[in-house]
């Protein structure tokens, strides 16, 4: 997938802001607002919400690294 046209977000707070704030993020993730507030404070979103937020961000032309959800990216092979 060519995602070079997506603007990249680098913090959990930026992801939450991009989808409309704490209450909207909680609605999207089907959780309570304190769970989102706690995730922002930790700097890490709940891993079960990765695909949910990834789709939501893509609709807005945005992208965030999986590490914000505690998911490691695959290593690139050196040539």
Biopython code that builds the backbone (N, CA, C, O; Angstrom):
import numpy as np
from Bio.PDB.StructureBuilder import StructureBuilder

atoms = [
    (1, "UNK", "N", (0.836, -1.176, 0.000)),
    (1, "UNK", "CA", (0.000, 0.000, 0.000)),
    (1, "UNK", "C", (0.884, 1.244, 0.000)),
    (1, "UNK", "O", (1.770, 1.375, 0.845)),
    (2, "UNK", "N", (0.652, 2.141, -0.927)),
    (2, "UNK", "CA", (1.408, 3.386, -0.982)),
    (2, "UNK", "C", (0.714, 4.419, -0.110)),
    (2, "UNK", "O", (-0.359, 4.920, -0.445)),
    (3, "UNK", "N", (1.342, 4.726, 1.006)),
    (3, "UNK", "CA", (0.717, 5.668, 1.930)),
    (3, "UNK", "C", (1.506, 6.966, 2.038)),
    (3, "UNK", "O", (1.409, 7.669, 3.044)),
    (4, "UNK", "N", (2.286, 7.289, 1.009)),
    (4, "UNK", "CA", (3.110, 8.493, 1.056)),
    (4, "UNK", "C", (2.276, 9.762, 1.065)),
    (4, "UNK", "O", (2.778, 10.817, 1.453)),
    (5, "UNK", "N", (1.025, 9.693, 0.651)),
    (5, "UNK", "CA", (0.173, 10.883, 0.643)),
    (5, "UNK", "C", (-0.547, 11.099, 1.975)),
    (5, "UNK", "O", (-1.280, 12.077, 2.123)),
    (6, "UNK", "N", (-0.353, 10.217, 2.933)),
    (6, "UNK", "CA", (-0.980, 10.359, 4.245)),
    (6, "UNK", "C", (-0.101, 11.220, 5.152)),
    (6, "UNK", "O", (1.119, 11.064, 5.182)),
    (7, "UNK", "N", (-0.729, 12.117, 5.878)),
    (7, "UNK", "CA", (0.006, 12.893, 6.885)),
    (7, "UNK", "C", (0.179, 12.007, 8.105)),
    (7, "UNK", "O", (-0.779, 11.381, 8.558)),
    (8, "UNK", "N", (1.387, 11.947, 8.641)),
    (8, "UNK", "CA", (1.686, 11.032, 9.743)),
    (8, "UNK", "C", (1.557, 11.723, 11.095)),
    (8, "UNK", "O", (2.041, 12.838, 11.291)),
    (9, "UNK", "N", (0.901, 11.042, 12.014)),
    (9, "UNK", "CA", (0.753, 11.510, 13.387)),
    (9, "UNK", "C", (1.754, 10.754, 14.251)),
    (9, "UNK", "O", (2.055, 9.591, 13.983)),
    (10, "UNK", "N", (2.268, 11.408, 15.282)),
    (10, "UNK", "CA", (3.343, 10.752, 16.042)),
    (10, "UNK", "C", (3.053, 10.561, 17.526)),
    (10, "UNK", "O", (3.900, 10.041, 18.253)),
    (11, "UNK", "N", (1.876, 10.969, 17.990)),
    (11, "UNK", "CA", (1.547, 10.767, 19.402)),
    (11, "UNK", "C", (0.115, 10.267, 19.547)),
    (11, "UNK", "O", (-0.723, 10.457, 18.666)),
    (12, "UNK", "N", (-0.141, 9.626, 20.679)),
    (12, "UNK", "CA", (-1.506, 9.174, 20.974)),
    (12, "UNK", "C", (-2.445, 10.378, 21.050)),
    (12, "UNK", "O", (-3.582, 10.315, 20.582)),
    (13, "UNK", "N", (-1.967, 11.469, 21.640)),
    (13, "UNK", "CA", (-2.794, 12.680, 21.746)),
    (13, "UNK", "C", (-3.155, 13.218, 20.364)),
    (13, "UNK", "O", (-4.278, 13.677, 20.156)),
    (14, "UNK", "N", (-2.215, 13.169, 19.418)),
    (14, "UNK", "CA", (-2.480, 13.637, 18.060)),
    (14, "UNK", "C", (-3.535, 12.776, 17.376)),
    (14, "UNK", "O", (-4.377, 13.291, 16.641)),
    (15, "UNK", "N", (-3.492, 11.473, 17.614)),
    (15, "UNK", "CA", (-4.497, 10.559, 17.047)),
    (15, "UNK", "C", (-5.877, 10.924, 17.588)),
    (15, "UNK", "O", (-6.840, 11.041, 16.830)),
    (16, "UNK", "N", (-5.961, 11.100, 18.889)),
    (16, "UNK", "CA", (-7.251, 11.431, 19.524)),
    (16, "UNK", "C", (-7.765, 12.770, 19.013)),
    (16, "UNK", "O", (-8.944, 12.896, 18.682)),
    (17, "UNK", "N", (-6.906, 13.756, 18.947)),
    (17, "UNK", "CA", (-7.310, 15.073, 18.427)),
    (17, "UNK", "C", (-7.797, 14.965, 16.988)),
    (17, "UNK", "O", (-8.776, 15.610, 16.612)),
    (18, "UNK", "N", (-7.120, 14.155, 16.182)),
    (18, "UNK", "CA", (-7.448, 14.031, 14.766)),
    (18, "UNK", "C", (-8.827, 13.426, 14.519)),
    (18, "UNK", "O", (-9.465, 13.719, 13.508)),
    (19, "UNK", "N", (-9.282, 12.588, 15.434)),
    (19, "UNK", "CA", (-10.608, 11.967, 15.244)),
    (19, "UNK", "C", (-11.720, 12.742, 15.942)),
    (19, "UNK", "O", (-12.884, 12.344, 15.890)),
    (20, "UNK", "N", (-11.365, 13.842, 16.591)),
    (20, "UNK", "CA", (-12.417, 14.677, 17.173)),
    (20, "UNK", "C", (-12.378, 14.829, 18.674)),
    (20, "UNK", "O", (-13.321, 15.360, 19.260)),
    (21, "UNK", "N", (-11.319, 14.380, 19.315)),
    (21, "UNK", "CA", (-11.200, 14.551, 20.757)),
    (21, "UNK", "C", (-11.521, 13.293, 21.544)),
    (21, "UNK", "O", (-11.841, 12.244, 20.986)),
    (22, "UNK", "N", (-11.425, 13.433, 22.846)),
    (22, "UNK", "CA", (-11.559, 12.294, 23.754)),
    (22, "UNK", "C", (-12.903, 11.593, 23.643)),
    (22, "UNK", "O", (-12.953, 10.366, 23.552)),
    (23, "UNK", "N", (-13.994, 12.353, 23.648)),
    (23, "UNK", "CA", (-15.316, 11.724, 23.634)),
    (23, "UNK", "C", (-15.598, 11.036, 22.303)),
    (23, "UNK", "O", (-16.173, 9.948, 22.277)),
    (24, "UNK", "N", (-15.198, 11.664, 21.195)),
    (24, "UNK", "CA", (-15.396, 11.046, 19.884)),
    (24, "UNK", "C", (-14.512, 9.805, 19.740)),
    (24, "UNK", "O", (-14.950, 8.792, 19.194)),
    (25, "UNK", "N", (-13.277, 9.881, 20.228)),
    (25, "UNK", "CA", (-12.382, 8.721, 20.168)),
    (25, "UNK", "C", (-12.957, 7.560, 20.976)),
    (25, "UNK", "O", (-12.893, 6.409, 20.546)),
    (26, "UNK", "N", (-13.514, 7.863, 22.136)),
    (26, "UNK", "CA", (-14.130, 6.821, 22.966)),
    (26, "UNK", "C", (-15.316, 6.184, 22.247)),
    (26, "UNK", "O", (-15.513, 4.971, 22.309)),
    (27, "UNK", "N", (-16.089, 7.003, 21.576)),
    (27, "UNK", "CA", (-17.235, 6.489, 20.811)),
    (27, "UNK", "C", (-16.757, 5.574, 19.684)),
    (27, "UNK", "O", (-17.309, 4.494, 19.474)),
    (28, "UNK", "N", (-15.733, 6.012, 18.969)),
    (28, "UNK", "CA", (-15.168, 5.215, 17.870)),
    (28, "UNK", "C", (-14.632, 3.888, 18.392)),
    (28, "UNK", "O", (-14.847, 2.840, 17.782)),
    (29, "UNK", "N", (-13.930, 3.938, 19.530)),
    (29, "UNK", "CA", (-13.296, 2.746, 20.088)),
    (29, "UNK", "C", (-14.229, 1.899, 20.940)),
    (29, "UNK", "O", (-13.837, 0.840, 21.432)),
    (30, "UNK", "N", (-15.466, 2.366, 21.116)),
    (30, "UNK", "CA", (-16.448, 1.657, 21.936)),
    (30, "UNK", "C", (-15.933, 1.440, 23.357)),
    (30, "UNK", "O", (-15.968, 0.333, 23.894)),
    (31, "UNK", "N", (-15.452, 2.542, 23.947)),
    (31, "UNK", "CA", (-14.997, 2.496, 25.331)),
    (31, "UNK", "C", (-15.419, 3.789, 26.022)),
    (31, "UNK", "O", (-16.074, 4.635, 25.414)),
    (32, "UNK", "N", (-15.055, 3.940, 27.263)),
    (32, "UNK", "CA", (-15.415, 5.143, 28.013)),
    (32, "UNK", "C", (-14.313, 6.195, 27.882)),
    (32, "UNK", "O", (-13.142, 5.850, 27.723)),
    (33, "UNK", "N", (-14.682, 7.468, 27.946)),
    (33, "UNK", "CA", (-13.687, 8.542, 27.806)),
    (33, "UNK", "C", (-12.482, 8.435, 28.746)),
    (33, "UNK", "O", (-11.373, 8.766, 28.326)),
    (34, "UNK", "N", (-12.646, 7.988, 30.002)),
    (34, "UNK", "CA", (-11.443, 7.873, 30.839)),
    (34, "UNK", "C", (-10.399, 6.898, 30.279)),
    (34, "UNK", "O", (-9.203, 7.075, 30.513)),
    (35, "UNK", "N", (-10.835, 5.884, 29.551)),
    (35, "UNK", "CA", (-9.883, 4.950, 28.939)),
    (35, "UNK", "C", (-9.024, 5.672, 27.906)),
    (35, "UNK", "O", (-7.832, 5.393, 27.778)),
    (36, "UNK", "N", (-9.624, 6.585, 27.181)),
    (36, "UNK", "CA", (-8.876, 7.371, 26.188)),
    (36, "UNK", "C", (-7.960, 8.358, 26.892)),
    (36, "UNK", "O", (-6.805, 8.516, 26.496)),
    (37, "UNK", "N", (-8.451, 9.023, 27.923)),
    (37, "UNK", "CA", (-7.613, 9.955, 28.693)),
    (37, "UNK", "C", (-6.408, 9.244, 29.285)),
    (37, "UNK", "O", (-5.297, 9.773, 29.257)),
    (38, "UNK", "N", (-6.620, 8.056, 29.818)),
    (38, "UNK", "CA", (-5.517, 7.266, 30.380)),
    (38, "UNK", "C", (-4.522, 6.866, 29.293)),
    (38, "UNK", "O", (-3.313, 6.865, 29.522)),
    (39, "UNK", "N", (-5.031, 6.529, 28.121)),
    (39, "UNK", "CA", (-4.153, 6.152, 27.011)),
    (39, "UNK", "C", (-3.283, 7.340, 26.595)),
    (39, "UNK", "O", (-2.098, 7.170, 26.308)),
    (40, "UNK", "N", (-3.860, 8.524, 26.561)),
    (40, "UNK", "CA", (-3.082, 9.717, 26.220)),
    (40, "UNK", "C", (-1.993, 9.934, 27.267)),
    (40, "UNK", "O", (-0.849, 10.231, 26.923)),
    (41, "UNK", "N", (-2.343, 9.788, 28.525)),
    (41, "UNK", "CA", (-1.361, 9.981, 29.608)),
    (41, "UNK", "C", (-0.223, 8.966, 29.509)),
    (41, "UNK", "O", (0.927, 9.300, 29.795)),
    (42, "UNK", "N", (-0.534, 7.726, 29.107)),
    (42, "UNK", "CA", (0.480, 6.681, 28.947)),
    (42, "UNK", "C", (1.269, 6.853, 27.646)),
    (42, "UNK", "O", (2.389, 6.361, 27.507)),
    (43, "UNK", "N", (0.654, 7.561, 26.702)),
    (43, "UNK", "CA", (1.284, 7.703, 25.390)),
    (43, "UNK", "C", (1.094, 6.494, 24.507)),
    (43, "UNK", "O", (1.802, 6.318, 23.515)),
    (44, "UNK", "N", (0.133, 5.657, 24.871)),
    (44, "UNK", "CA", (-0.102, 4.413, 24.136)),
    (44, "UNK", "C", (-1.595, 4.091, 24.136)),
    (44, "UNK", "O", (-2.223, 4.015, 25.192)),
    (45, "UNK", "N", (-2.147, 3.907, 22.958)),
    (45, "UNK", "CA", (-3.564, 3.573, 22.814)),
    (45, "UNK", "C", (-3.768, 2.069, 23.005)),
    (45, "UNK", "O", (-2.832, 1.293, 22.809)),
    (46, "UNK", "N", (-4.974, 1.650, 23.384)),
    (46, "UNK", "CA", (-5.231, 0.212, 23.570)),
    (46, "UNK", "C", (-5.048, -0.556, 22.250)),
    (46, "UNK", "O", (-5.627, -0.192, 21.227)),
    (47, "UNK", "N", (-4.245, -1.606, 22.288)),
    (47, "UNK", "CA", (-3.936, -2.344, 21.061)),
    (47, "UNK", "C", (-5.165, -2.888, 20.320)),
    (47, "UNK", "O", (-5.136, -2.959, 19.091)),
    (48, "UNK", "N", (-6.249, -3.277, 21.019)),
    (48, "UNK", "CA", (-7.406, -3.762, 20.261)),
    (48, "UNK", "C", (-8.069, -2.689, 19.386)),
    (48, "UNK", "O", (-8.912, -3.007, 18.547)),
    (49, "UNK", "N", (-7.692, -1.433, 19.581)),
    (49, "UNK", "CA", (-8.307, -0.361, 18.796)),
    (49, "UNK", "C", (-7.481, 0.026, 17.570)),
    (49, "UNK", "O", (-7.865, 0.935, 16.834)),
    (50, "UNK", "N", (-6.357, -0.649, 17.340)),
    (50, "UNK", "CA", (-5.474, -0.254, 16.237)),
    (50, "UNK", "C", (-6.192, -0.241, 14.892)),
    (50, "UNK", "O", (-6.168, 0.775, 14.198)),
    (51, "UNK", "N", (-6.823, -1.336, 14.513)),
    (51, "UNK", "CA", (-7.475, -1.396, 13.203)),
    (51, "UNK", "C", (-8.638, -0.416, 13.101)),
    (51, "UNK", "O", (-8.903, 0.127, 12.029)),
    (52, "UNK", "N", (-9.320, -0.194, 14.196)),
    (52, "UNK", "CA", (-10.438, 0.758, 14.223)),
    (52, "UNK", "C", (-9.934, 2.165, 13.922)),
    (52, "UNK", "O", (-10.469, 2.855, 13.054)),
    (53, "UNK", "N", (-8.903, 2.581, 14.647)),
    (53, "UNK", "CA", (-8.363, 3.919, 14.439)),
    (53, "UNK", "C", (-7.630, 4.031, 13.107)),
    (53, "UNK", "O", (-7.677, 5.081, 12.467)),
    (54, "UNK", "N", (-6.962, 2.977, 12.684)),
    (54, "UNK", "CA", (-6.258, 3.015, 11.397)),
    (54, "UNK", "C", (-7.240, 3.340, 10.267)),
    (54, "UNK", "O", (-6.948, 4.170, 9.407)),
    (55, "UNK", "N", (-8.396, 2.688, 10.272)),
    (55, "UNK", "CA", (-9.412, 2.951, 9.254)),
    (55, "UNK", "C", (-9.962, 4.375, 9.382)),
    (55, "UNK", "O", (-10.143, 5.067, 8.380)),
    (56, "UNK", "N", (-10.222, 4.800, 10.597)),
    (56, "UNK", "CA", (-10.758, 6.143, 10.839)),
    (56, "UNK", "C", (-9.762, 7.214, 10.380)),
    (56, "UNK", "O", (-10.153, 8.204, 9.762)),
    (57, "UNK", "N", (-8.489, 7.014, 10.681)),
    (57, "UNK", "CA", (-7.468, 7.970, 10.266)),
    (57, "UNK", "C", (-7.315, 7.989, 8.740)),
    (57, "UNK", "O", (-7.163, 9.054, 8.142)),
    (58, "UNK", "N", (-7.355, 6.820, 8.124)),
    (58, "UNK", "CA", (-7.209, 6.738, 6.667)),
    (58, "UNK", "C", (-8.294, 7.529, 5.956)),
    (58, "UNK", "O", (-8.033, 8.159, 4.931)),
    (59, "UNK", "N", (-9.503, 7.503, 6.489)),
    (59, "UNK", "CA", (-10.592, 8.283, 5.897)),
    (59, "UNK", "C", (-10.295, 9.775, 5.927)),
    (59, "UNK", "O", (-10.834, 10.540, 5.127)),
    (60, "UNK", "N", (-9.436, 10.182, 6.853)),
    (60, "UNK", "CA", (-9.072, 11.591, 7.004)),
    (60, "UNK", "C", (-7.726, 11.917, 6.354)),
    (60, "UNK", "O", (-7.225, 13.034, 6.482)),
    (61, "UNK", "N", (-7.147, 10.947, 5.661)),
    (61, "UNK", "CA", (-5.855, 11.160, 5.020)),
    (61, "UNK", "C", (-4.706, 11.188, 6.009)),
    (61, "UNK", "O", (-3.691, 11.846, 5.781)),
    (62, "UNK", "N", (-4.876, 10.466, 7.114)),
    (62, "UNK", "CA", (-3.880, 10.446, 8.184)),
    (62, "UNK", "C", (-3.404, 9.023, 8.443)),
    (62, "UNK", "O", (-4.050, 8.050, 8.052)),
    (63, "UNK", "N", (-2.266, 8.927, 9.107)),
    (63, "UNK", "CA", (-1.694, 7.628, 9.447)),
    (63, "UNK", "C", (-0.915, 7.794, 10.747)),
    (63, "UNK", "O", (-0.395, 8.873, 11.029)),
    (64, "UNK", "N", (-0.835, 6.727, 11.535)),
    (64, "UNK", "CA", (-0.045, 6.738, 12.769)),
    (64, "UNK", "C", (0.682, 5.409, 12.883)),
    (64, "UNK", "O", (0.161, 4.379, 12.453)),
    (65, "UNK", "N", (1.874, 5.420, 13.453)),
    (65, "UNK", "CA", (2.642, 4.172, 13.551)),
    (65, "UNK", "C", (2.012, 3.202, 14.545)),
    (65, "UNK", "O", (1.457, 3.633, 15.556)),
    (66, "UNK", "N", (2.089, 1.903, 14.274)),
    (66, "UNK", "CA", (1.500, 0.906, 15.165)),
    (66, "UNK", "C", (2.112, 0.922, 16.568)),
    (66, "UNK", "O", (1.499, 0.440, 17.520)),
    (67, "UNK", "N", (3.310, 1.474, 16.691)),
    (67, "UNK", "CA", (3.950, 1.556, 18.008)),
    (67, "UNK", "C", (3.132, 2.383, 18.993)),
    (67, "UNK", "O", (3.271, 2.202, 20.203)),
    (68, "UNK", "N", (2.283, 3.286, 18.506)),
    (68, "UNK", "CA", (1.415, 4.058, 19.407)),
    (68, "UNK", "C", (0.377, 3.171, 20.084)),
    (68, "UNK", "O", (-0.262, 3.580, 21.053)),
    (69, "UNK", "N", (0.216, 1.971, 19.577)),
    (69, "UNK", "CA", (-0.694, 0.980, 20.162)),
    (69, "UNK", "C", (0.091, -0.153, 20.813)),
    (69, "UNK", "O", (-0.498, -1.155, 21.221)),
    (70, "UNK", "N", (1.389, -0.013, 20.914)),
    (70, "UNK", "CA", (2.228, -1.060, 21.496)),
    (70, "UNK", "C", (2.471, -2.222, 20.545)),
    (70, "UNK", "O", (2.815, -3.320, 20.983)),
    (71, "UNK", "N", (2.297, -1.990, 19.249)),
    (71, "UNK", "CA", (2.487, -3.030, 18.241)),
    (71, "UNK", "C", (3.791, -2.731, 17.509)),
    (71, "UNK", "O", (3.998, -1.622, 17.018)),
    (72, "UNK", "N", (4.648, -3.711, 17.443)),
    (72, "UNK", "CA", (5.939, -3.508, 16.779)),
    (72, "UNK", "C", (5.787, -3.619, 15.268)),
    (72, "UNK", "O", (5.059, -4.474, 14.763)),
    (73, "UNK", "N", (6.478, -2.750, 14.564)),
    (73, "UNK", "CA", (6.519, -2.813, 13.104)),
    (73, "UNK", "C", (7.512, -3.884, 12.690)),
    (73, "UNK", "O", (8.477, -4.148, 13.408)),
    (74, "UNK", "N", (7.286, -4.500, 11.545)),
    (74, "UNK", "CA", (8.255, -5.488, 11.071)),
    (74, "UNK", "C", (9.568, -4.793, 10.719)),
    (74, "UNK", "O", (9.577, -3.663, 10.230)),
    (75, "UNK", "N", (10.651, -5.474, 10.971)),
    (75, "UNK", "CA", (11.963, -4.928, 10.618)),
    (75, "UNK", "C", (12.155, -5.009, 9.121)),
    (75, "UNK", "O", (11.723, -5.961, 8.472)),
    (76, "UNK", "N", (12.803, -4.009, 8.589)),
    (76, "UNK", "CA", (13.129, -4.039, 7.166)),
    (76, "UNK", "C", (14.433, -4.813, 6.982)),
    (76, "UNK", "O", (15.387, -4.641, 7.740)),
    (77, "UNK", "N", (14.453, -5.643, 5.987)),
    (77, "UNK", "CA", (15.649, -6.438, 5.706)),
    (77, "UNK", "C", (16.696, -5.562, 5.050)),
    (77, "UNK", "O", (16.404, -4.753, 4.169)),
    (78, "UNK", "N", (17.924, -5.748, 5.507)),
    (78, "UNK", "CA", (19.028, -5.027, 4.873)),
    (78, "UNK", "C", (19.465, -5.789, 3.648)),
    (78, "UNK", "O", (19.442, -7.020, 3.625)),
    (79, "UNK", "N", (19.854, -5.070, 2.653)),
    (79, "UNK", "CA", (20.323, -5.709, 1.400)),
    (79, "UNK", "C", (21.796, -5.656, 1.303)),
    (79, "UNK", "O", (22.369, -6.140, 0.327)),
]
sb = StructureBuilder()
sb.init_structure("model")
sb.init_model(0)
sb.init_chain("A")
sb.init_seg("    ")
for serial, (resi, resn, name, xyz) in enumerate(atoms, 1):
    if name == "N":
        sb.init_residue(resn, " ", resi, " ")
    sb.init_atom(name, np.array(xyz, "f"), 0.0, 1.0, " ", f" {name:<3s}", serial, name[0])
structure = sb.get_structure()
